[in-house]
């Protein structure tokens, strides 16, 4: 399954309130994205931000904060701090 499909599946599960189920495809997408694109790719940052949101809804603050910080760092590095996508993270 492609990263896009995994993220779409996770988004549907997240919207349905099935947060623990949404976590699984996002973790897979993150692992696959890192392997294919590297740890500092903008798409990896987007996946990390999406997964951070799921962890926040699961009340796993430590994991959520770590992933949000990572996503922001990737976006700052690749897009710049003033970029609209960076601001949304």
N, CA and C atoms as an extended XYZ file, in Angstrom:
267
Properties=species:S:1:pos:R:3:atomname:S:1:resname:S:1:resid:I:1 pbc="F F F"
N         0.849       -1.177        0.000 N   UNK     1
C         0.000        0.000        0.000 CA  UNK     1
C         0.897        1.243        0.000 C   UNK     1
N         0.542        2.221       -0.779 N   UNK     2
C         1.349        3.433       -0.873 CA  UNK     2
C         1.157        4.318        0.351 C   UNK     2
N         2.108        5.209        0.545 N   UNK     3
C         2.032        6.153        1.665 CA  UNK     3
C         0.752        6.979        1.596 C   UNK     3
N         0.399        7.416        0.404 N   UNK     4
C        -0.817        8.218        0.234 CA  UNK     4
C        -2.052        7.428        0.646 C   UNK     4
N        -2.116        6.165        0.241 N   UNK     5
C        -3.255        5.312        0.590 CA  UNK     5
C        -3.291        5.048        2.099 C   UNK     5
N        -2.117        4.812        2.691 N   UNK     6
C        -2.047        4.595        4.131 CA  UNK     6
C        -2.525        5.828        4.888 C   UNK     6
N        -2.095        7.016        4.437 N   UNK     7
C        -2.504        8.260        5.094 CA  UNK     7
C        -3.999        8.506        4.922 C   UNK     7
N        -4.531        8.183        3.761 N   UNK     8
C        -5.960        8.358        3.508 CA  UNK     8
C        -6.785        7.419        4.386 C   UNK     8
N        -6.347        6.185        4.485 N   UNK     9
C        -7.018        5.208        5.339 CA  UNK     9
C        -6.999        5.676        6.791 C   UNK     9
N        -5.839        6.147        7.227 N   UNK    10
C        -5.701        6.635        8.601 CA  UNK    10
C        -6.594        7.840        8.851 C   UNK    10
N        -6.687        8.739        7.879 N   UNK    11
C        -7.536        9.926        8.034 CA  UNK    11
C        -9.002        9.530        8.197 C   UNK    11
N        -9.446        8.542        7.426 N   UNK    12
C       -10.829        8.085        7.541 CA  UNK    12
C       -11.080        7.463        8.914 C   UNK    12
N       -10.146        6.676        9.381 N   UNK    13
C       -10.276        6.065       10.709 CA  UNK    13
C       -10.256        7.132       11.803 C   UNK    13
N        -9.382        8.109       11.655 N   UNK    14
C        -9.279        9.204       12.615 CA  UNK    14
C       -10.592        9.975       12.676 C   UNK    14
N       -11.144       10.299       11.524 N   UNK    15
C       -12.416       11.026       11.458 CA  UNK    15
C       -13.538       10.239       12.125 C   UNK    15
N       -13.470        8.924       12.006 N   UNK    16
C       -14.479        8.050       12.610 CA  UNK    16
C       -14.248        7.838       14.106 C   UNK    16
N       -13.192        8.449       14.642 N   UNK    17
C       -12.907        8.302       16.065 CA  UNK    17
C       -12.194        7.015       16.420 C   UNK    17
N       -11.697        6.332       15.428 N   UNK    18
C       -11.002        5.055       15.641 CA  UNK    18
C        -9.498        5.315       15.662 C   UNK    18
N        -9.074        6.046       16.691 N   UNK    19
C        -7.715        6.573       16.761 CA  UNK    19
C        -6.649        5.489       16.841 C   UNK    19
N        -6.898        4.456       17.635 N   UNK    20
C        -5.885        3.404       17.761 CA  UNK    20
C        -5.695        2.676       16.435 C   UNK    20
N        -6.769        2.509       15.695 N   UNK    21
C        -6.672        1.885       14.374 CA  UNK    21
C        -5.988        2.822       13.376 C   UNK    21
N        -6.194        4.116       13.511 N   UNK    22
C        -5.573        5.090       12.617 CA  UNK    22
C        -4.060        5.132       12.805 C   UNK    22
N        -3.620        4.852       14.002 N   UNK    23
C        -2.191        4.873       14.322 CA  UNK    23
C        -1.407        3.861       13.494 C   UNK    23
N        -1.970        2.701       13.261 N   UNK    24
C        -1.252        1.594       12.611 CA  UNK    24
C        -0.813        1.938       11.183 C   UNK    24
N        -1.712        2.371       10.297 N   UNK    25
C        -1.241        2.706        8.943 CA  UNK    25
C        -0.291        3.906        8.922 C   UNK    25
N        -0.447        4.830        9.862 N   UNK    26
C         0.462        5.975        9.896 CA  UNK    26
C         1.862        5.574       10.340 C   UNK    26
N         1.950        4.682       11.295 N   UNK    27
C         3.271        4.194       11.709 CA  UNK    27
C         3.955        3.482       10.545 C   UNK    27
N         3.175        2.714        9.801 N   UNK    28
C         3.728        2.026        8.623 CA  UNK    28
C         4.154        3.030        7.556 C   UNK    28
N         3.322        4.026        7.303 N   UNK    29
C         3.654        5.059        6.311 CA  UNK    29
C         4.924        5.802        6.711 C   UNK    29
N         5.074        6.087        7.999 N   UNK    30
C         6.265        6.789        8.469 CA  UNK    30
C         7.516        5.942        8.251 C   UNK    30
N         7.443        4.685        8.608 N   UNK    31
C         8.583        3.783        8.417 CA  UNK    31
C         8.940        3.652        6.947 C   UNK    31
N         7.937        3.456        6.107 N   UNK    32
C         8.180        3.316        4.668 CA  UNK    32
C         8.680        4.623        4.059 C   UNK    32
N         8.124        5.739        4.508 N   UNK    33
C         8.554        7.035        4.002 CA  UNK    33
C        10.002        7.333        4.342 C   UNK    33
N        10.384        7.025        5.570 N   UNK    34
C        11.778        7.228        5.983 CA  UNK    34
C        12.724        6.374        5.148 C   UNK    34
N        12.322        5.130        4.895 N   UNK    35
C        13.164        4.226        4.113 CA  UNK    35
C        13.296        4.696        2.666 C   UNK    35
N        12.217        5.197        2.108 N   UNK    36
C        12.214        5.586        0.701 CA  UNK    36
C        12.741        7.002        0.462 C   UNK    36
N        12.457        7.922        1.383 N   UNK    37
C        12.749        9.336        1.145 CA  UNK    37
C        13.804        9.932        2.064 C   UNK    37
N        14.082        9.238        3.155 N   UNK    38
C        15.018        9.772        4.143 CA  UNK    38
C        14.261       10.374        5.320 C   UNK    38
N        14.961       10.587        6.404 N   UNK    39
C        14.336       11.029        7.651 CA  UNK    39
C        13.923       12.491        7.650 C   UNK    39
N        14.452       13.302        6.748 N   UNK    40
C        14.188       14.736        6.761 CA  UNK    40
C        13.396       15.224        5.554 C   UNK    40
N        12.684       14.333        4.903 N   UNK    41
C        11.877       14.693        3.733 CA  UNK    41
C        10.575       15.369        4.174 C   UNK    41
N        10.101       16.298        3.391 N   UNK    42
C         8.887       17.033        3.730 CA  UNK    42
C         7.677       16.105        3.868 C   UNK    42
N         7.585       15.070        3.049 N   UNK    43
C         6.468       14.126        3.169 CA  UNK    43
C         6.548       13.336        4.469 C   UNK    43
N         7.755       13.006        4.883 N   UNK    44
C         7.947       12.332        6.167 CA  UNK    44
C         7.484       13.261        7.290 C   UNK    44
N         7.788       14.540        7.159 N   UNK    45
C         7.319       15.516        8.143 CA  UNK    45
C         5.804       15.586        8.206 C   UNK    45
N         5.157       15.533        7.057 N   UNK    46
C         3.689       15.566        7.014 CA  UNK    46
C         3.093       14.331        7.675 C   UNK    46
N         3.691       13.183        7.438 N   UNK    47
C         3.219       11.950        8.072 CA  UNK    47
C         3.427       12.035        9.582 C   UNK    47
N         4.583       12.537       10.003 N   UNK    48
C         4.865       12.682       11.432 CA  UNK    48
C         3.840       13.596       12.098 C   UNK    48
N         3.467       14.681       11.428 N   UNK    49
C         2.470       15.596       11.985 CA  UNK    49
C         1.105       14.922       12.100 C   UNK    49
N         0.737       14.157       11.084 N   UNK    50
C        -0.548       13.455       11.119 CA  UNK    50
C        -0.557       12.424       12.241 C   UNK    50
N         0.524       11.688       12.389 N   UNK    51
C         0.626       10.686       13.455 CA  UNK    51
C         0.630       11.367       14.819 C   UNK    51
N         1.266       12.516       14.933 N   UNK    52
C         1.273       13.257       16.196 CA  UNK    52
C        -0.148       13.614       16.623 C   UNK    52
N        -0.970       14.000       15.660 N   UNK    53
C        -2.362       14.323       15.969 CA  UNK    53
C        -3.126       13.126       16.494 C   UNK    53
N        -2.865       11.969       15.915 N   UNK    54
C        -3.521       10.747       16.387 CA  UNK    54
C        -3.068       10.434       17.807 C   UNK    54
N        -1.779       10.524       18.063 N   UNK    55
C        -1.281       10.273       19.417 CA  UNK    55
C        -1.862       11.276       20.415 C   UNK    55
N        -2.055       12.514       19.997 N   UNK    56
C        -2.665       13.509       20.884 CA  UNK    56
C        -4.074       13.082       21.263 C   UNK    56
N        -4.836       12.600       20.286 N   UNK    57
C        -6.195       12.153       20.553 CA  UNK    57
C        -6.224       10.868       21.374 C   UNK    57
N        -5.137       10.114       21.350 N   UNK    58
C        -5.018        8.916       22.186 CA  UNK    58
C        -4.480        9.251       23.580 C   UNK    58
N        -4.262       10.530       23.845 N   UNK    59
C        -3.733       11.017       25.124 CA  UNK    59
C        -2.340       10.459       25.410 C   UNK    59
N        -1.545       10.343       24.356 N   UNK    60
C        -0.145        9.926       24.492 CA  UNK    60
C         0.724       11.148       24.202 C   UNK    60
N         0.729       12.057       25.182 N   UNK    61
C         1.348       13.358       25.021 CA  UNK    61
C         2.825       13.325       24.670 C   UNK    61
N         3.586       12.427       25.278 N   UNK    62
C         5.019       12.366       25.002 CA  UNK    62
C         5.313       12.024       23.548 C   UNK    62
N         4.618       11.028       23.041 N   UNK    63
C         4.809       10.634       21.642 CA  UNK    63
C         4.329       11.742       20.706 C   UNK    63
N         3.198       12.330       21.049 N   UNK    64
C         2.642       13.393       20.224 CA  UNK    64
C         3.595       14.581       20.146 C   UNK    64
N         4.066       15.039       21.281 N   UNK    65
C         4.954       16.206       21.300 CA  UNK    65
C         6.242       15.957       20.526 C   UNK    65
N         6.813       14.778       20.703 N   UNK    66
C         8.049       14.429       20.006 CA  UNK    66
C         7.854       14.448       18.491 C   UNK    66
N         6.742       13.888       18.030 N   UNK    67
C         6.472       13.862       16.592 CA  UNK    67
C         6.155       15.252       16.046 C   UNK    67
N         5.420       16.067       16.814 N   UNK    68
C         5.158       17.437       16.376 CA  UNK    68
C         6.462       18.215       16.257 C   UNK    68
N         7.342       18.079       17.234 N   UNK    69
C         8.628       18.772       17.185 CA  UNK    69
C         9.445       18.333       15.981 C   UNK    69
N         9.419       17.050       15.708 N   UNK    70
C        10.133       16.534       14.541 CA  UNK    70
C         9.541       17.097       13.250 C   UNK    70
N         8.213       17.083       13.152 N   UNK    71
C         7.550       17.599       11.948 CA  UNK    71
C         7.882       19.077       11.735 C   UNK    71
N         7.851       19.853       12.790 N   UNK    72
C         8.163       21.281       12.681 CA  UNK    72
C         9.606       21.481       12.237 C   UNK    72
N        10.516       20.703       12.812 N   UNK    73
C        11.932       20.821       12.431 CA  UNK    73
C        12.133       20.490       10.953 C   UNK    73
N        11.469       19.456       10.475 N   UNK    74
C        11.583       19.074        9.058 CA  UNK    74
C        11.009       20.177        8.173 C   UNK    74
N         9.834       20.687        8.528 N   UNK    75
C         9.195       21.728        7.731 CA  UNK    75
C        10.024       23.009        7.731 C   UNK    75
N        10.555       23.376        8.902 N   UNK    76
C        11.422       24.560        8.974 CA  UNK    76
C        12.623       24.412        8.048 C   UNK    76
N        13.228       23.242        8.083 N   UNK    77
C        14.442       22.987        7.297 CA  UNK    77
C        14.153       22.949        5.802 C   UNK    77
N        13.059       22.319        5.412 N   UNK    78
C        12.797       22.122        3.992 CA  UNK    78
C        11.986       23.252        3.357 C   UNK    78
N        11.030       23.806        4.088 N   UNK    79
C        10.137       24.818        3.520 CA  UNK    79
C        10.406       26.222        4.054 C   UNK    79
N        10.971       26.295        5.237 N   UNK    80
C        11.210       27.580        5.885 CA  UNK    80
C        10.179       27.849        6.965 C   UNK    80
N        10.585       28.579        7.972 N   UNK    81
C         9.716       28.845        9.123 CA  UNK    81
C         8.472       29.646        8.746 C   UNK    81
N         8.550       30.472        7.735 N   UNK    82
C         7.420       31.308        7.352 CA  UNK    82
C         6.457       30.670        6.366 C   UNK    82
N         6.730       29.459        5.937 N   UNK    83
C         5.884       28.798        4.949 CA  UNK    83
C         4.526       28.433        5.574 C   UNK    83
N         3.422       28.556        4.831 N   UNK    84
C         2.098       28.252        5.360 CA  UNK    84
C         1.949       26.809        5.874 C   UNK    84
N         2.585       25.859        5.214 N   UNK    85
C         2.498       24.470        5.665 CA  UNK    85
C         3.180       24.310        7.014 C   UNK    85
N         4.321       24.970        7.197 N   UNK    86
C         5.030       24.918        8.472 CA  UNK    86
C         4.142       25.496        9.577 C   UNK    86
N         3.463       26.582        9.275 N   UNK    87
C         2.597       27.227       10.281 CA  UNK    87
C         1.429       26.343       10.681 C   UNK    87
N         0.979       25.471        9.787 N   UNK    88
C        -0.154       24.597       10.087 CA  UNK    88
C         0.210       23.461       11.026 C   UNK    88
N         1.495       23.095       11.063 N   UNK    89
C         1.923       22.013       11.939 CA  UNK    89
C         1.848       22.529       13.349 C   UNK    89
